[in-house]
Amino acid sequence: AEAAEAPAAVLAGIWRDVFGVEEIGPDDDFWDLGGNSLYAIRIGTLARERGLPGVALRQLYLTPTLGALSEALARGV
């Protein structure tokens, strides 16, 4: 089940789904991948649906890479 997966793995799966890419890594940047406010909303919604805290657009500005965002969510920031 997805809830048993590490948050970083769940978040990586969400980014793969949203951006339509097969490979995603911790250094991939939300904005460099073509992220926008609609993608941010979708990521936040999918995160909540998959048992993670929601992700606000502000959070993507502060921690735009997948790795940094995963760490922030793990710390509850």
PQR file with spaces between the fields and no chain letter, atoms N, CA, C, O and H, PARSE charges and radii, in Angstrom:
ATOM       1  N    ALA     1       0.843   -1.199    0.000 -0.4000 1.5000
ATOM       2  CA   ALA     1       0.000    0.000    0.000 -0.0000 2.0000
ATOM       3  C    ALA     1       0.873    1.241    0.000  0.5500 1.7000
ATOM       4  O    ALA     1       1.985    1.236    0.527 -0.5500 1.4000
ATOM       5  N    GLU     2       0.356    2.300   -0.596 -0.4000 1.5000
ATOM       6  CA   GLU     2       1.144    3.518   -0.708 -0.0000 2.0000
ATOM       7  C    GLU     2       1.458    4.133    0.648  0.5500 1.7000
ATOM       8  O    GLU     2       2.529    4.713    0.824 -0.5500 1.4000
ATOM       9  H    GLU     2      -0.547    2.304   -1.024  0.4000 1.0000
ATOM      10  N    ALA     3       0.554    4.020    1.602 -0.4000 1.5000
ATOM      11  CA   ALA     3       0.770    4.625    2.910 -0.0000 2.0000
ATOM      12  C    ALA     3       2.008    4.045    3.591  0.5500 1.7000
ATOM      13  O    ALA     3       2.628    4.714    4.418 -0.5500 1.4000
ATOM      14  H    ALA     3      -0.316    3.549    1.459  0.4000 1.0000
ATOM      15  N    ALA     4       2.372    2.812    3.254 -0.4000 1.5000
ATOM      16  CA   ALA     4       3.535    2.177    3.856 -0.0000 2.0000
ATOM      17  C    ALA     4       4.837    2.634    3.199  0.5500 1.7000
ATOM      18  O    ALA     4       5.915    2.426    3.756 -0.5500 1.4000
ATOM      19  H    ALA     4       1.868    2.269    2.582  0.4000 1.0000
ATOM      20  N    GLU     5       4.747    3.249    2.028 -0.4000 1.5000
ATOM      21  CA   GLU     5       5.942    3.719    1.334 -0.0000 2.0000
ATOM      22  C    GLU     5       6.545    4.909    2.071  0.5500 1.7000
ATOM      23  O    GLU     5       5.846    5.638    2.775 -0.5500 1.4000
ATOM      24  H    GLU     5       3.872    3.418    1.576  0.4000 1.0000
ATOM      25  N    ALA     6       7.844    5.093    1.901 -0.4000 1.5000
ATOM      26  CA   ALA     6       8.503    6.269    2.459 -0.0000 2.0000
ATOM      27  C    ALA     6       7.912    7.517    1.803  0.5500 1.7000
ATOM      28  O    ALA     6       7.603    7.502    0.611 -0.5500 1.4000
ATOM      29  H    ALA     6       8.412    4.501    1.329  0.4000 1.0000
ATOM      30  N    PRO     7       7.754    8.596    2.572 -0.5600 1.5000
ATOM      31  CA   PRO     7       7.188    9.817    1.992  0.2800 2.0000
ATOM      32  C    PRO     7       7.915   10.285    0.730  0.5500 1.7000
ATOM      33  O    PRO     7       7.277   10.766   -0.207 -0.5500 1.4000
ATOM      34  N    ALA     8       9.240   10.150    0.699 -0.4000 1.5000
ATOM      35  CA   ALA     8       9.988   10.576   -0.487 -0.0000 2.0000
ATOM      36  C    ALA     8       9.584    9.765   -1.713  0.5500 1.7000
ATOM      37  O    ALA     8       9.490   10.309   -2.813 -0.5500 1.4000
ATOM      38  H    ALA     8       9.758    9.760    1.460  0.4000 1.0000
ATOM      39  N    ALA     9       9.344    8.467   -1.532 -0.4000 1.5000
ATOM      40  CA   ALA     9       8.942    7.613   -2.652 -0.0000 2.0000
ATOM      41  C    ALA     9       7.537    7.965   -3.118  0.5500 1.7000
ATOM      42  O    ALA     9       7.268    7.982   -4.320 -0.5500 1.4000
ATOM      43  H    ALA     9       9.420    8.024   -0.638  0.4000 1.0000
ATOM      44  N    VAL    10       6.644    8.246   -2.182 -0.4000 1.5000
ATOM      45  CA   VAL    10       5.280    8.639   -2.536 -0.0000 2.0000
ATOM      46  C    VAL    10       5.313    9.959   -3.300  0.5500 1.7000
ATOM      47  O    VAL    10       4.650   10.105   -4.327 -0.5500 1.4000
ATOM      48  H    VAL    10       6.863    8.232   -1.206  0.4000 1.0000
ATOM      49  N    LEU    11       6.088   10.921   -2.792 -0.4000 1.5000
ATOM      50  CA   LEU    11       6.183   12.226   -3.439 -0.0000 2.0000
ATOM      51  C    LEU    11       6.794   12.097   -4.836  0.5500 1.7000
ATOM      52  O    LEU    11       6.348   12.764   -5.769 -0.5500 1.4000
ATOM      53  H    LEU    11       6.626   10.803   -1.957  0.4000 1.0000
ATOM      54  N    ALA    12       7.802   11.252   -4.987 -0.4000 1.5000
ATOM      55  CA   ALA    12       8.406   11.036   -6.310 -0.0000 2.0000
ATOM      56  C    ALA    12       7.368   10.479   -7.280  0.5500 1.7000
ATOM      57  O    ALA    12       7.323   10.882   -8.442 -0.5500 1.4000
ATOM      58  H    ALA    12       8.165   10.709   -4.230  0.4000 1.0000
ATOM      59  N    GLY    13       6.540    9.559   -6.808 -0.4000 1.5000
ATOM      60  CA   GLY    13       5.482    9.008   -7.653 -0.0000 2.0000
ATOM      61  C    GLY    13       4.488   10.075   -8.078  0.5500 1.7000
ATOM      62  O    GLY    13       4.022   10.081   -9.217 -0.5500 1.4000
ATOM      63  H    GLY    13       6.577    9.232   -5.864  0.4000 1.0000
ATOM      64  N    ILE    14       4.168   10.968   -7.167 -0.4000 1.5000
ATOM      65  CA   ILE    14       3.249   12.071   -7.480 -0.0000 2.0000
ATOM      66  C    ILE    14       3.860   12.962   -8.552  0.5500 1.7000
ATOM      67  O    ILE    14       3.182   13.329   -9.512 -0.5500 1.4000
ATOM      68  H    ILE    14       4.546   10.963   -6.242  0.4000 1.0000
ATOM      69  N    TRP    15       5.130   13.313   -8.398 -0.4000 1.5000
ATOM      70  CA   TRP    15       5.789   14.163   -9.394 -0.0000 2.0000
ATOM      71  C    TRP    15       5.838   13.467  -10.749  0.5500 1.7000
ATOM      72  O    TRP    15       5.626   14.106  -11.780 -0.5500 1.4000
ATOM      73  H    TRP    15       5.681   13.014   -7.618  0.4000 1.0000
ATOM      74  N    ARG    16       6.116   12.160  -10.758 -0.4000 1.5000
ATOM      75  CA   ARG    16       6.119   11.427  -12.039 -0.0000 2.0000
ATOM      76  C    ARG    16       4.751   11.516  -12.694  0.5500 1.7000
ATOM      77  O    ARG    16       4.650   11.746  -13.900 -0.5500 1.4000
ATOM      78  H    ARG    16       6.289   11.641   -9.921  0.4000 1.0000
ATOM      79  N    ASP    17       3.702   11.336  -11.910 -0.4000 1.5000
ATOM      80  CA   ASP    17       2.337   11.404  -12.440 -0.0000 2.0000
ATOM      81  C    ASP    17       2.010   12.799  -12.970  0.5500 1.7000
ATOM      82  O    ASP    17       1.495   12.942  -14.079 -0.5500 1.4000
ATOM      83  H    ASP    17       3.784   11.149  -10.931  0.4000 1.0000
ATOM      84  N    VAL    18       2.308   13.817  -12.181 -0.4000 1.5000
ATOM      85  CA   VAL    18       1.942   15.189  -12.542 -0.0000 2.0000
ATOM      86  C    VAL    18       2.730   15.682  -13.756  0.5500 1.7000
ATOM      87  O    VAL    18       2.167   16.300  -14.659 -0.5500 1.4000
ATOM      88  H    VAL    18       2.727   13.702  -11.280  0.4000 1.0000
ATOM      89  N    PHE    19       4.033   15.405  -13.771 -0.4000 1.5000
ATOM      90  CA   PHE    19       4.866   15.906  -14.865 -0.0000 2.0000
ATOM      91  C    PHE    19       4.921   14.963  -16.062  0.5500 1.7000
ATOM      92  O    PHE    19       5.432   15.331  -17.120 -0.5500 1.4000
ATOM      93  H    PHE    19       4.490   14.902  -13.037  0.4000 1.0000
ATOM      94  N    GLY    20       4.399   13.750  -15.900 -0.4000 1.5000
ATOM      95  CA   GLY    20       4.383   12.802  -17.009 -0.0000 2.0000
ATOM      96  C    GLY    20       5.762   12.322  -17.412  0.5500 1.7000
ATOM      97  O    GLY    20       6.039   12.125  -18.595 -0.5500 1.4000
ATOM      98  H    GLY    20       3.984   13.451  -15.041  0.4000 1.0000
ATOM      99  N    VAL    21       6.630   12.132  -16.423 -0.4000 1.5000
ATOM     100  CA   VAL    21       7.987   11.647  -16.684 -0.0000 2.0000
ATOM     101  C    VAL    21       8.172   10.290  -16.014  0.5500 1.7000
ATOM     102  O    VAL    21       7.497    9.966  -15.036 -0.5500 1.4000
ATOM     103  H    VAL    21       6.405   12.292  -15.462  0.4000 1.0000
ATOM     104  N    GLU    22       9.095    9.506  -16.558 -0.4000 1.5000
ATOM     105  CA   GLU    22       9.358    8.182  -15.984 -0.0000 2.0000
ATOM     106  C    GLU    22      10.419    8.229  -14.899  0.5500 1.7000
ATOM     107  O    GLU    22      10.352    7.484  -13.921 -0.5500 1.4000
ATOM     108  H    GLU    22       9.642    9.769  -17.352  0.4000 1.0000
ATOM     109  N    GLU    23      11.399    9.106  -15.075 -0.4000 1.5000
ATOM     110  CA   GLU    23      12.514    9.204  -14.126 -0.0000 2.0000
ATOM     111  C    GLU    23      12.428   10.531  -13.392  0.5500 1.7000
ATOM     112  O    GLU    23      12.225   11.581  -14.002 -0.5500 1.4000
ATOM     113  H    GLU    23      11.453    9.711  -15.870  0.4000 1.0000
ATOM     114  N    ILE    24      12.583   10.475  -12.091 -0.4000 1.5000
ATOM     115  CA   ILE    24      12.602   11.691  -11.277 -0.0000 2.0000
ATOM     116  C    ILE    24      13.610   11.471  -10.159  0.5500 1.7000
ATOM     117  O    ILE    24      13.695   10.376   -9.602 -0.5500 1.4000
ATOM     118  H    ILE    24      12.748    9.622  -11.595  0.4000 1.0000
ATOM     119  N    GLY    25      14.364   12.495   -9.834 -0.4000 1.5000
ATOM     120  CA   GLY    25      15.375   12.357   -8.791 -0.0000 2.0000
ATOM     121  C    GLY    25      15.293   13.477   -7.781  0.5500 1.7000
ATOM     122  O    GLY    25      14.571   14.451   -7.991 -0.5500 1.4000
ATOM     123  H    GLY    25      14.295   13.384  -10.287  0.4000 1.0000
ATOM     124  N    PRO    26      16.024   13.353   -6.682 -0.5600 1.5000
ATOM     125  CA   PRO    26      15.945   14.333   -5.599  0.2800 2.0000
ATOM     126  C    PRO    26      16.397   15.737   -5.993  0.5500 1.7000
ATOM     127  O    PRO    26      16.011   16.711   -5.348 -0.5500 1.4000
ATOM     128  N    ASP    27      17.212   15.853   -7.047 -0.4000 1.5000
ATOM     129  CA   ASP    27      17.691   17.170   -7.464 -0.0000 2.0000
ATOM     130  C    ASP    27      16.807   17.814   -8.525  0.5500 1.7000
ATOM     131  O    ASP    27      17.071   18.938   -8.950 -0.5500 1.4000
ATOM     132  H    ASP    27      17.525   15.061   -7.572  0.4000 1.0000
ATOM     133  N    ASP    28      15.754   17.106   -8.960 -0.4000 1.5000
ATOM     134  CA   ASP    28      14.848   17.684   -9.948 -0.0000 2.0000
ATOM     135  C    ASP    28      14.067   18.826   -9.309  0.5500 1.7000
ATOM     136  O    ASP    28      13.565   18.711   -8.191 -0.5500 1.4000
ATOM     137  H    ASP    28      15.540   16.193   -8.615  0.4000 1.0000
ATOM     138  N    ASP    29      13.976   19.931  -10.047 -0.4000 1.5000
ATOM     139  CA   ASP    29      13.379   21.167   -9.555 -0.0000 2.0000
ATOM     140  C    ASP    29      11.967   21.346  -10.129  0.5500 1.7000
ATOM     141  O    ASP    29      11.759   21.219  -11.336 -0.5500 1.4000
ATOM     142  H    ASP    29      14.383   20.025  -10.955  0.4000 1.0000
ATOM     143  N    PHE    30      11.019   21.637   -9.265 -0.4000 1.5000
ATOM     144  CA   PHE    30       9.623   21.828   -9.663 -0.0000 2.0000
ATOM     145  C    PHE    30       9.499   22.817  -10.820  0.5500 1.7000
ATOM     146  O    PHE    30       8.794   22.550  -11.793 -0.5500 1.4000
ATOM     147  H    PHE    30      11.188   21.740   -8.285  0.4000 1.0000
ATOM     148  N    TRP    31      10.179   23.950  -10.716 -0.4000 1.5000
ATOM     149  CA   TRP    31      10.054   25.006  -11.726 -0.0000 2.0000
ATOM     150  C    TRP    31      10.768   24.624  -13.015  0.5500 1.7000
ATOM     151  O    TRP    31      10.260   24.896  -14.103 -0.5500 1.4000
ATOM     152  H    TRP    31      10.752   24.167   -9.925  0.4000 1.0000
ATOM     153  N    ASP    32      11.942   23.996  -12.910 -0.4000 1.5000
ATOM     154  CA   ASP    32      12.682   23.581  -14.106 -0.0000 2.0000
ATOM     155  C    ASP    32      11.922   22.522  -14.898  0.5500 1.7000
ATOM     156  O    ASP    32      12.068   22.429  -16.116 -0.5500 1.4000
ATOM     157  H    ASP    32      12.354   23.775  -12.026  0.4000 1.0000
ATOM     158  N    LEU    33      11.112   21.727  -14.206 -0.4000 1.5000
ATOM     159  CA   LEU    33      10.315   20.698  -14.881 -0.0000 2.0000
ATOM     160  C    LEU    33       9.078   21.283  -15.562  0.5500 1.7000
ATOM     161  O    LEU    33       8.353   20.572  -16.258 -0.5500 1.4000
ATOM     162  H    LEU    33      10.993   21.803  -13.216  0.4000 1.0000
ATOM     163  N    GLY    34       8.842   22.572  -15.361 -0.4000 1.5000
ATOM     164  CA   GLY    34       7.675   23.216  -15.965 -0.0000 2.0000
ATOM     165  C    GLY    34       6.531   23.417  -14.997  0.5500 1.7000
ATOM     166  O    GLY    34       5.387   23.615  -15.407 -0.5500 1.4000
ATOM     167  H    GLY    34       9.431   23.150  -14.795  0.4000 1.0000
ATOM     168  N    GLY    35       6.839   23.366  -13.704 -0.4000 1.5000
ATOM     169  CA   GLY    35       5.806   23.518  -12.690 -0.0000 2.0000
ATOM     170  C    GLY    35       5.118   24.870  -12.745  0.5500 1.7000
ATOM     171  O    GLY    35       5.722   25.875  -13.119 -0.5500 1.4000
ATOM     172  H    GLY    35       7.768   23.205  -13.371  0.4000 1.0000
ATOM     173  N    ASN    36       3.858   24.881  -12.371 -0.4000 1.5000
ATOM     174  CA   ASN    36       3.070   26.108  -12.317 -0.0000 2.0000
ATOM     175  C    ASN    36       2.052   25.960  -11.187  0.5500 1.7000
ATOM     176  O    ASN    36       2.044   24.953  -10.479 -0.5500 1.4000
ATOM     177  H    ASN    36       3.367   24.064  -12.067  0.4000 1.0000
ATOM     178  N    SER    37       1.202   26.957  -11.025 -0.4000 1.5000
ATOM     179  CA   SER    37       0.271   26.920   -9.894 -0.0000 2.0000
ATOM     180  C    SER    37      -0.715   25.758   -9.998  0.5500 1.7000
ATOM     181  O    SER    37      -1.098   25.189   -8.976 -0.5500 1.4000
ATOM     182  H    SER    37       1.208   27.775  -11.600  0.4000 1.0000
ATOM     183  N    LEU    38      -1.130   25.399  -11.204 -0.4000 1.5000
ATOM     184  CA   LEU    38      -2.053   24.267  -11.348 -0.0000 2.0000
ATOM     185  C    LEU    38      -1.380   22.959  -10.960  0.5500 1.7000
ATOM     186  O    LEU    38      -1.995   22.106  -10.320 -0.5500 1.4000
ATOM     187  H    LEU    38      -0.819   25.861  -12.034  0.4000 1.0000
ATOM     188  N    TYR    39      -0.112   22.797  -11.348 -0.4000 1.5000
ATOM     189  CA   TYR    39       0.634   21.595  -10.957 -0.0000 2.0000
ATOM     190  C    TYR    39       0.794   21.551   -9.442  0.5500 1.7000
ATOM     191  O    TYR    39       0.701   20.489   -8.827 -0.5500 1.4000
ATOM     192  H    TYR    39       0.388   23.490  -11.869  0.4000 1.0000
ATOM     193  N    ALA    40       1.038   22.725   -8.846 -0.4000 1.5000
ATOM     194  CA   ALA    40       1.217   22.787   -7.392 -0.0000 2.0000
ATOM     195  C    ALA    40      -0.053   22.332   -6.678  0.5500 1.7000
ATOM     196  O    ALA    40       0.013   21.588   -5.700 -0.5500 1.4000
ATOM     197  H    ALA    40       1.114   23.588   -9.346  0.4000 1.0000
ATOM     198  N    ILE    41      -1.205   22.780   -7.165 -0.4000 1.5000
ATOM     199  CA   ILE    41      -2.480   22.371   -6.564 -0.0000 2.0000
ATOM     200  C    ILE    41      -2.662   20.867   -6.708  0.5500 1.7000
ATOM     201  O    ILE    41      -3.083   20.191   -5.770 -0.5500 1.4000
ATOM     202  H    ILE    41      -1.259   23.385   -7.960  0.4000 1.0000
ATOM     203  N    ARG    42      -2.341   20.347   -7.891 -0.4000 1.5000
ATOM     204  CA   ARG    42      -2.501   18.907   -8.128 -0.0000 2.0000
ATOM     205  C    ARG    42      -1.577   18.101   -7.205  0.5500 1.7000
ATOM     206  O    ARG    42      -1.987   17.088   -6.638 -0.5500 1.4000
ATOM     207  H    ARG    42      -1.999   20.896   -8.654  0.4000 1.0000
ATOM     208  N    ILE    43      -0.332   18.559   -7.060 -0.4000 1.5000
ATOM     209  CA   ILE    43       0.611   17.871   -6.174 -0.0000 2.0000
ATOM     210  C    ILE    43       0.086   17.884   -4.740  0.5500 1.7000
ATOM     211  O    ILE    43       0.136   16.866   -4.050 -0.5500 1.4000
ATOM     212  H    ILE    43       0.001   19.382   -7.520  0.4000 1.0000
ATOM     213  N    GLY    44      -0.417   19.036   -4.290 -0.4000 1.5000
ATOM     214  CA   GLY    44      -0.957   19.129   -2.935 -0.0000 2.0000
ATOM     215  C    GLY    44      -2.137   18.201   -2.716  0.5500 1.7000
ATOM     216  O    GLY    44      -2.236   17.549   -1.677 -0.5500 1.4000
ATOM     217  H    GLY    44      -0.457   19.863   -4.851  0.4000 1.0000
ATOM     218  N    THR    45      -3.032   18.139   -3.695 -0.4000 1.5000
ATOM     219  CA   THR    45      -4.208   17.268   -3.597 -0.0000 2.0000
ATOM     220  C    THR    45      -3.798   15.805   -3.566  0.5500 1.7000
ATOM     221  O    THR    45      -4.269   15.041   -2.723 -0.5500 1.4000
ATOM     222  H    THR    45      -2.952   18.669   -4.539  0.4000 1.0000
ATOM     223  N    LEU    46      -2.921   15.411   -4.487 -0.4000 1.5000
ATOM     224  CA   LEU    46      -2.475   14.017   -4.539 -0.0000 2.0000
ATOM     225  C    LEU    46      -1.709   13.636   -3.276  0.5500 1.7000
ATOM     226  O    LEU    46      -1.829   12.511   -2.790 -0.5500 1.4000
ATOM     227  H    LEU    46      -2.539   16.031   -5.173  0.4000 1.0000
ATOM     228  N    ALA    47      -0.920   14.570   -2.742 -0.4000 1.5000
ATOM     229  CA   ALA    47      -0.173   14.291   -1.510 -0.0000 2.0000
ATOM     230  C    ALA    47      -1.142   13.950   -0.379  0.5500 1.7000
ATOM     231  O    ALA    47      -0.950   12.965    0.334 -0.5500 1.4000
ATOM     232  H    ALA    47      -0.822   15.484   -3.136  0.4000 1.0000
ATOM     233  N    ARG    48      -2.179   14.765   -0.222 -0.4000 1.5000
ATOM     234  CA   ARG    48      -3.165   14.500    0.839 -0.0000 2.0000
ATOM     235  C    ARG    48      -3.881   13.173    0.597  0.5500 1.7000
ATOM     236  O    ARG    48      -4.095   12.401    1.532 -0.5500 1.4000
ATOM     237  H    ARG    48      -2.334   15.565   -0.802  0.4000 1.0000
ATOM     238  N    GLU    49      -4.252   12.908   -0.658 -0.4000 1.5000
ATOM     239  CA   GLU    49      -4.942   11.652   -0.981 -0.0000 2.0000
ATOM     240  C    GLU    49      -4.075   10.433   -0.677  0.5500 1.7000
ATOM     241  O    GLU    49      -4.589    9.355   -0.377 -0.5500 1.4000
ATOM     242  H    GLU    49      -4.079   13.535   -1.418  0.4000 1.0000
ATOM     243  N    ARG    50      -2.757   10.611   -0.757 -0.4000 1.5000
ATOM     244  CA   ARG    50      -1.834    9.489   -0.558 -0.0000 2.0000
ATOM     245  C    ARG    50      -1.209    9.487    0.832  0.5500 1.7000
ATOM     246  O    ARG    50      -0.204    8.816    1.067 -0.5500 1.4000
ATOM     247  H    ARG    50      -2.339   11.486   -1.001  0.4000 1.0000
ATOM     248  N    GLY    51      -1.805   10.239    1.749 -0.4000 1.5000
ATOM     249  CA   GLY    51      -1.395   10.175    3.145 -0.0000 2.0000
ATOM     250  C    GLY    51      -0.276   11.098    3.572  0.5500 1.7000
ATOM     251  O    GLY    51       0.242   10.970    4.681 -0.5500 1.4000
ATOM     252  H    GLY    51      -2.621   10.785    1.558  0.4000 1.0000
ATOM     253  N    LEU    52       0.109   12.030    2.708 -0.4000 1.5000
ATOM     254  CA   LEU    52       1.150   13.000    3.064 -0.0000 2.0000
ATOM     255  C    LEU    52       0.497   14.320    3.451  0.5500 1.7000
ATOM     256  O    LEU    52      -0.675   14.549    3.149 -0.5500 1.4000
ATOM     257  H    LEU    52      -0.311   12.134    1.806  0.4000 1.0000
ATOM     258  N    PRO    53       1.255   15.195    4.123 -0.5600 1.5000
ATOM     259  CA   PRO    53       0.716   16.535    4.371  0.2800 2.0000
ATOM     260  C    PRO    53       0.502   17.245    3.037  0.5500 1.7000
ATOM     261  O    PRO    53       1.156   16.920    2.045 -0.5500 1.4000
ATOM     262  N    GLY    54      -0.396   18.194    3.013 -0.4000 1.5000
ATOM     263  CA   GLY    54      -0.586   18.984    1.799 -0.0000 2.0000
ATOM     264  C    GLY    54       0.663   19.793    1.492  0.5500 1.7000
ATOM     265  O    GLY    54       1.463   20.085    2.381 -0.5500 1.4000
ATOM     266  H    GLY    54      -0.927   18.457    3.819  0.4000 1.0000
ATOM     267  N    VAL    55       0.819   20.148    0.238 -0.4000 1.5000
ATOM     268  CA   VAL    55       1.965   20.935   -0.203 -0.0000 2.0000
ATOM     269  C    VAL    55       1.432   22.262   -0.728  0.5500 1.7000
ATOM     270  O    VAL    55       0.676   22.288   -1.699 -0.5500 1.4000
ATOM     271  H    VAL    55       0.170   19.911   -0.484  0.4000 1.0000
ATOM     272  N    ALA    56       1.822   23.360   -0.094 -0.4000 1.5000
ATOM     273  CA   ALA    56       1.377   24.686   -0.519 -0.0000 2.0000
ATOM     274  C    ALA    56       2.335   25.243   -1.568  0.5500 1.7000
ATOM     275  O    ALA    56       3.505   24.864   -1.618 -0.5500 1.4000
ATOM     276  H    ALA    56       2.436   23.339    0.694  0.4000 1.0000
ATOM     277  N    LEU    57       1.826   26.145   -2.403 -0.4000 1.5000
ATOM     278  CA   LEU    57       2.662   26.780   -3.420 -0.0000 2.0000
ATOM     279  C    LEU    57       3.876   27.442   -2.767  0.5500 1.7000
ATOM     280  O    LEU    57       4.985   27.373   -3.297 -0.5500 1.4000
ATOM     281  H    LEU    57       0.876   26.452   -2.363  0.4000 1.0000
ATOM     282  N    ARG    58       3.664   28.079   -1.621 -0.4000 1.5000
ATOM     283  CA   ARG    58       4.774   28.723   -0.895 -0.0000 2.0000
ATOM     284  C    ARG    58       5.878   27.711   -0.593  0.5500 1.7000
ATOM     285  O    ARG    58       7.064   28.029   -0.684 -0.5500 1.4000
ATOM     286  H    ARG    58       2.763   28.135   -1.190  0.4000 1.0000
ATOM     287  N    GLN    59       5.475   26.481   -0.231 -0.4000 1.5000
ATOM     288  CA   GLN    59       6.462   25.446    0.090 -0.0000 2.0000
ATOM     289  C    GLN    59       7.308   25.113   -1.134  0.5500 1.7000
ATOM     290  O    GLN    59       8.500   24.834   -1.006 -0.5500 1.4000
ATOM     291  H    GLN    59       4.511   26.223   -0.157  0.4000 1.0000
ATOM     292  N    LEU    60       6.702   25.139   -2.320 -0.4000 1.5000
ATOM     293  CA   LEU    60       7.448   24.837   -3.543 -0.0000 2.0000
ATOM     294  C    LEU    60       8.439   25.950   -3.881  0.5500 1.7000
ATOM     295  O    LEU    60       9.463   25.692   -4.514 -0.5500 1.4000
ATOM     296  H    LEU    60       5.733   25.365   -2.424  0.4000 1.0000
ATOM     297  N    TYR    61       8.147   27.184   -3.466 -0.4000 1.5000
ATOM     298  CA   TYR    61       9.113   28.271   -3.648 -0.0000 2.0000
ATOM     299  C    TYR    61      10.282   28.107   -2.683  0.5500 1.7000
ATOM     300  O    TYR    61      11.431   28.361   -3.044 -0.5500 1.4000
ATOM     301  H    TYR    61       7.315   27.393   -2.952  0.4000 1.0000
ATOM     302  N    LEU    62       9.987   27.680   -1.455 -0.4000 1.5000
ATOM     303  CA   LEU    62      11.031   27.541   -0.439 -0.0000 2.0000
ATOM     304  C    LEU    62      11.891   26.302   -0.655  0.5500 1.7000
ATOM     305  O    LEU    62      13.098   26.335   -0.416 -0.5500 1.4000
ATOM     306  H    LEU    62       9.054   27.474   -1.161  0.4000 1.0000
ATOM     307  N    THR    63      11.282   25.216   -1.104 -0.4000 1.5000
ATOM     308  CA   THR    63      11.990   23.944   -1.299 -0.0000 2.0000
ATOM     309  C    THR    63      11.578   23.362   -2.652  0.5500 1.7000
ATOM     310  O    THR    63      10.781   22.426   -2.710 -0.5500 1.4000
ATOM     311  H    THR    63      10.302   25.189   -1.298  0.4000 1.0000
ATOM     312  N    PRO    64      12.126   23.921   -3.750 -0.5600 1.5000
ATOM     313  CA   PRO    64      11.651   23.527   -5.079  0.2800 2.0000
ATOM     314  C    PRO    64      12.143   22.177   -5.593  0.5500 1.7000
ATOM     315  O    PRO    64      11.577   21.645   -6.547 -0.5500 1.4000
ATOM     316  N    THR    65      13.191   21.609   -4.977 -0.4000 1.5000
ATOM     317  CA   THR    65      13.644   20.305   -5.470 -0.0000 2.0000
ATOM     318  C    THR    65      12.892   19.196   -4.748  0.5500 1.7000
ATOM     319  O    THR    65      12.433   19.368   -3.619 -0.5500 1.4000
ATOM     320  H    THR    65      13.651   22.042   -4.201  0.4000 1.0000
ATOM     321  N    LEU    66      12.775   18.074   -5.411 -0.4000 1.5000
ATOM     322  CA   LEU    66      12.060   16.940   -4.833 -0.0000 2.0000
ATOM     323  C    LEU    66      12.681   16.519   -3.503  0.5500 1.7000
ATOM     324  O    LEU    66      11.964   16.239   -2.542 -0.5500 1.4000
ATOM     325  H    LEU    66      13.147   17.934   -6.328  0.4000 1.0000
ATOM     326  N    GLY    67      14.013   16.475   -3.446 -0.4000 1.5000
ATOM     327  CA   GLY    67      14.696   16.068   -2.222 -0.0000 2.0000
ATOM     328  C    GLY    67      14.447   17.023   -1.068  0.5500 1.7000
ATOM     329  O    GLY    67      14.158   16.595    0.049 -0.5500 1.4000
ATOM     330  H    GLY    67      14.595   16.703   -4.227  0.4000 1.0000
ATOM     331  N    ALA    68      14.560   18.328   -1.339 -0.4000 1.5000
ATOM     332  CA   ALA    68      14.352   19.327   -0.288 -0.0000 2.0000
ATOM     333  C    ALA    68      12.901   19.329    0.185  0.5500 1.7000
ATOM     334  O    ALA    68      12.633   19.475    1.378 -0.5500 1.4000
ATOM     335  H    ALA    68      14.795   18.676   -2.247  0.4000 1.0000
ATOM     336  N    LEU    69      11.973   19.168   -0.746 -0.4000 1.5000
ATOM     337  CA   LEU    69      10.561   19.126   -0.376 -0.0000 2.0000
ATOM     338  C    LEU    69      10.261   17.887    0.463  0.5500 1.7000
ATOM     339  O    LEU    69       9.520   17.964    1.443 -0.5500 1.4000
ATOM     340  H    LEU    69      12.192   19.049   -1.715  0.4000 1.0000
ATOM     341  N    SER    70      10.829   16.761    0.085 -0.4000 1.5000
ATOM     342  CA   SER    70      10.638   15.522    0.852 -0.0000 2.0000
ATOM     343  C    SER    70      11.141   15.681    2.277  0.5500 1.7000
ATOM     344  O    SER    70      10.484   15.253    3.226 -0.5500 1.4000
ATOM     345  H    SER    70      11.431   16.699   -0.711  0.4000 1.0000
ATOM     346  N    GLU    71      12.319   16.302    2.426 -0.4000 1.5000
ATOM     347  CA   GLU    71      12.887   16.521    3.759 -0.0000 2.0000
ATOM     348  C    GLU    71      12.007   17.459    4.579  0.5500 1.7000
ATOM     349  O    GLU    71      11.791   17.235    5.770 -0.5500 1.4000
ATOM     350  H    GLU    71      12.852   16.649    1.655  0.4000 1.0000
ATOM     351  N    ALA    72      11.503   18.507    3.938 -0.4000 1.5000
ATOM     352  CA   ALA    72      10.646   19.462    4.646 -0.0000 2.0000
ATOM     353  C    ALA    72       9.361   18.787    5.123  0.5500 1.7000
ATOM     354  O    ALA    72       8.915   19.017    6.247 -0.5500 1.4000
ATOM     355  H    ALA    72      11.678   18.689    2.970  0.4000 1.0000
ATOM     356  N    LEU    73       8.770   17.956    4.270 -0.4000 1.5000
ATOM     357  CA   LEU    73       7.547   17.253    4.668 -0.0000 2.0000
ATOM     358  C    LEU    73       7.832   16.280    5.806  0.5500 1.7000
ATOM     359  O    LEU    73       7.013   16.127    6.712 -0.5500 1.4000
ATOM     360  H    LEU    73       9.132   17.769    3.357  0.4000 1.0000
ATOM     361  N    ALA    74       8.985   15.627    5.764 -0.4000 1.5000
ATOM     362  CA   ALA    74       9.354   14.678    6.816 -0.0000 2.0000
ATOM     363  C    ALA    74       9.534   15.395    8.161  0.5500 1.7000
ATOM     364  O    ALA    74       9.238   14.835    9.217 -0.5500 1.4000
ATOM     365  H    ALA    74       9.650   15.752    5.028  0.4000 1.0000
ATOM     366  N    ARG    75      10.024   16.644    8.106 -0.4000 1.5000
ATOM     367  CA   ARG    75      10.218   17.436    9.329 -0.0000 2.0000
ATOM     368  C    ARG    75       8.924   18.110    9.773  0.5500 1.7000
ATOM     369  O    ARG    75       8.855   18.675   10.864 -0.5500 1.4000
ATOM     370  H    ARG    75      10.265   17.099    7.248  0.4000 1.0000
ATOM     371  N    GLY    76       7.903   18.050    8.925 -0.4000 1.5000
ATOM     372  CA   GLY    76       6.635   18.687    9.250 -0.0000 2.0000
ATOM     373  C    GLY    76       6.648   20.181    9.060  0.5500 1.7000
ATOM     374  O    GLY    76       5.890   20.903    9.707 -0.5500 1.4000
ATOM     375  H    GLY    76       7.959   17.591    8.038  0.4000 1.0000
ATOM     376  N    VAL    77       7.515   20.655    8.166 -0.4000 1.5000
ATOM     377  CA   VAL    77       7.624   22.101    7.906 -0.0000 2.0000
ATOM     378  C    VAL    77       6.559   22.522    6.922  0.5500 1.7000
ATOM     379  O    VAL    77       6.477   23.698    6.567 -0.5500 1.4000
ATOM     380  H    VAL    77       8.131   20.068    7.641  0.4000 1.0000
